Amino acid sequence: MTKILYIVRHGQTELNRLGIIQGRGVDSDLNNEGRKQAKLFFEAYKSVPFDKIYISELKRTQQSVQPFIDLGIPFEKLFGLDELGWGIHEGQAPTAENKAAFMQIMRSWLDGNLDEKFEGGESPNEVKARQQEALKVIISHREEKNVLICMHGRALRLLLCQLTNKPLTEMDTFPHQNLVLYKVIYDGKKFEIADFNNSDHLKHS
């Protein structure tokens, strides 16, 4: 069984542009730049015969792939694809204090403290657990050969660690920006990244 996963981060939101923390608890819309990115991605990949689209429960992911959905490709929302919850910091503008808090928790995660989380938020291990459930759903459909997945930045990094058998402490080895593509091939046993952090489609503006 061969399955090709086209995994993208959602397009830009106004909160992205302003550096405001979103996470799982903030359900923001794409801004004009995000809609432009979605259109560019569609133009570049509309010829791929996608069998299914999987998105998170946050509307910015659906808005990012809506042109494909409009073609009649079936889609499914999986909460396992939601962004990591940043808890009390969601919706906050960047300050010296919360930047320091983020630096501290990132260092803690990279040091292997993967159960650490902000108050009201989620840890990498908690996100991993719900992503594993989402993956079971995606992989179980053997008839879906070409799959489009739209999700979120930090969650994307955690998912790619799982697919490539890297420890979650290596999450930052997977760069990303809005509507960047990771193309992953699954041969029935293992996942292999065939296209790493591809943003070529965004350069045709």
C-alpha positions as CSV (number, residue, x, y, z in Angstrom):
1,M,0.0,0.0,0.0
2,T,1.4,3.4,-1.0
3,K,-0.1,6.6,0.3
4,I,1.1,10.1,-0.4
5,L,0.4,12.7,2.3
6,Y,0.6,16.3,1.2
7,I,0.8,18.1,4.6
8,V,0.5,21.9,4.8
9,R,0.3,24.5,7.4
10,H,-2.7,26.8,7.1
11,G,-2.4,30.2,5.4
12,Q,-1.6,33.4,7.2
13,T,-4.1,34.9,9.7
14,E,-4.0,38.5,10.9
15,L,-2.9,37.2,14.3
16,N,0.0,35.4,12.6
17,R,1.0,38.7,11.0
18,L,0.8,40.6,14.3
19,G,2.7,37.9,16.3
20,I,-0.3,37.1,18.5
21,I,-0.4,33.7,20.0
22,Q,-3.2,31.6,18.6
23,G,-3.1,27.9,19.5
24,R,-6.0,25.5,19.7
25,G,-8.3,27.9,21.6
26,V,-8.3,30.8,19.0
27,D,-10.4,30.2,15.9
28,S,-9.2,32.9,13.6
29,D,-9.8,33.5,9.9
30,L,-7.3,33.8,7.1
31,N,-6.3,37.4,6.2
32,N,-5.9,38.7,2.6
33,E,-2.3,37.3,2.5
34,G,-3.5,33.9,3.7
35,R,-6.3,33.8,1.1
36,K,-3.7,34.7,-1.6
37,Q,-1.4,31.8,-0.3
38,A,-4.4,29.4,-0.5
39,K,-5.0,30.4,-4.1
40,L,-1.4,30.0,-5.0
41,F,-1.2,26.6,-3.4
42,F,-4.4,25.5,-5.2
43,E,-3.1,26.7,-8.6
44,A,0.1,24.7,-8.1
45,Y,-1.5,21.4,-6.8
46,K,-5.1,21.4,-8.3
47,S,-4.0,18.7,-10.8
48,V,-3.2,16.2,-8.0
49,P,-6.0,13.6,-7.8
50,F,-6.7,14.0,-4.1
51,D,-8.9,11.2,-2.7
52,K,-9.5,12.9,0.7
53,I,-8.8,16.1,2.6
54,Y,-8.2,16.1,6.4
55,I,-8.3,19.3,8.4
56,S,-8.3,20.4,12.0
57,E,-11.5,21.6,13.7
58,L,-10.2,25.2,13.4
59,K,-11.6,27.2,10.4
60,R,-8.3,28.6,9.2
61,T,-7.4,25.1,8.0
62,Q,-10.6,24.7,6.0
63,Q,-10.3,28.1,4.5
64,S,-6.8,27.2,3.3
65,V,-8.0,24.3,1.3
66,Q,-11.5,25.4,0.4
67,P,-10.7,25.6,-3.3
68,F,-10.0,21.8,-3.3
69,I,-13.2,21.2,-1.2
70,D,-15.1,23.2,-3.8
71,L,-14.0,20.7,-6.4
72,G,-16.1,18.1,-4.6
73,I,-13.2,16.3,-2.8
74,P,-14.5,14.8,0.4
75,F,-13.1,16.2,3.6
76,E,-13.0,15.3,7.3
77,K,-12.3,17.3,10.4
78,L,-10.0,15.6,13.0
79,F,-9.4,17.2,16.4
80,G,-6.1,15.3,16.5
81,L,-4.9,17.8,13.8
82,D,-5.6,20.9,16.0
83,E,-2.8,23.1,17.1
84,L,-1.2,22.7,20.4
85,G,-3.1,24.5,23.1
86,W,-1.1,27.4,24.6
87,G,-3.5,27.9,27.5
88,I,-3.4,31.2,29.3
89,H,-1.1,32.7,26.6
90,E,-3.6,32.3,23.7
91,G,-4.8,35.6,22.2
92,Q,-1.9,37.6,23.8
93,A,0.2,40.1,22.0
94,P,3.9,39.5,22.3
95,T,5.5,40.9,25.4
96,A,8.9,40.5,27.0
97,E,7.3,38.4,29.7
98,N,5.5,35.9,27.5
99,K,8.4,35.7,25.1
100,A,10.6,34.7,28.1
101,A,7.9,32.2,29.1
102,F,7.9,30.7,25.6
103,M,11.7,30.5,25.5
104,Q,11.7,28.7,28.8
105,I,9.1,26.1,27.9
106,M,10.8,25.5,24.5
107,R,14.1,24.9,26.2
108,S,12.3,22.6,28.6
109,W,10.8,20.6,25.8
110,L,14.0,20.3,23.9
111,D,15.6,19.1,27.1
112,G,13.1,16.2,27.1
113,N,10.5,17.6,29.5
114,L,7.6,16.8,27.1
115,D,4.9,16.8,29.8
116,E,5.5,20.5,30.5
117,K,2.7,22.8,29.5
118,F,1.3,26.3,30.2
119,E,-1.7,26.6,32.5
120,G,-4.8,25.5,30.6
121,G,-2.7,24.3,27.7
122,E,-1.3,21.1,26.3
123,S,2.0,19.3,26.4
124,P,3.8,17.8,23.4
125,N,3.0,14.4,24.7
126,E,-0.7,15.2,24.9
127,V,-0.7,16.4,21.3
128,K,1.2,13.3,20.3
129,A,-1.5,11.1,21.8
130,R,-4.4,12.8,19.8
131,Q,-2.3,12.9,16.7
132,Q,-1.8,9.1,16.9
133,E,-5.5,8.7,16.9
134,A,-5.8,11.0,13.8
135,L,-3.1,9.0,12.1
136,K,-5.0,5.8,12.7
137,V,-8.0,7.2,10.9
138,I,-5.9,8.5,8.0
139,I,-3.9,5.4,7.5
140,S,-6.9,3.0,7.9
141,H,-8.4,4.1,4.6
142,R,-6.3,2.1,2.2
143,E,-8.3,3.3,-0.8
144,E,-7.2,6.9,-0.2
145,K,-3.9,7.2,-2.2
146,N,-3.4,10.9,-2.4
147,V,-4.3,12.7,0.8
148,L,-4.2,16.5,1.6
149,I,-3.8,17.4,5.3
150,C,-4.0,21.0,6.5
151,M,-3.0,21.7,10.1
152,H,-0.9,24.0,12.3
153,G,2.7,25.0,12.9
154,R,3.7,23.5,16.2
155,A,1.4,20.5,15.7
156,L,3.0,20.0,12.2
157,R,6.4,19.8,13.7
158,L,5.2,17.2,16.3
159,L,3.5,15.1,13.6
160,L,6.6,15.1,11.4
161,C,8.7,13.8,14.3
162,Q,6.2,10.9,14.7
163,L,6.2,10.1,11.0
164,T,10.0,10.0,10.8
165,N,10.6,8.3,14.1
166,K,12.4,11.2,15.6
167,P,12.0,12.1,19.3
168,L,9.7,15.0,19.9
169,T,12.8,16.9,21.3
170,E,13.8,17.3,17.6
171,M,10.6,19.1,16.7
172,D,12.5,22.3,15.7
173,T,14.4,20.5,12.9
174,F,11.2,20.9,10.8
175,P,10.9,24.6,9.7
176,H,7.6,25.9,8.5
177,Q,5.8,29.0,7.3
178,N,2.3,29.7,6.3
179,L,1.1,27.3,3.6
180,V,4.4,25.5,3.2
181,L,4.3,21.9,2.0
182,Y,5.8,18.6,3.4
183,K,5.1,15.7,1.0
184,V,5.4,12.4,2.8
185,I,5.3,8.9,1.2
186,Y,4.0,6.0,3.2
187,D,4.8,2.5,1.8
188,G,2.6,0.6,4.3
189,K,5.5,0.3,6.8
190,K,7.4,3.6,7.0
191,F,7.0,7.2,6.1
192,E,9.6,9.1,4.1
193,I,9.7,12.8,3.4
194,A,9.9,13.4,-0.3
195,D,9.5,17.2,-0.3
196,F,10.8,19.1,2.7
197,N,9.4,22.6,3.6
198,N,8.5,23.4,0.0
199,S,7.4,26.9,-0.6
200,D,8.0,27.1,-4.4
201,H,4.2,27.6,-5.0
202,L,4.2,30.8,-3.0
203,K,6.9,32.4,-5.2
204,H,4.6,32.7,-8.2
205,S,2.8,35.8,-7.0
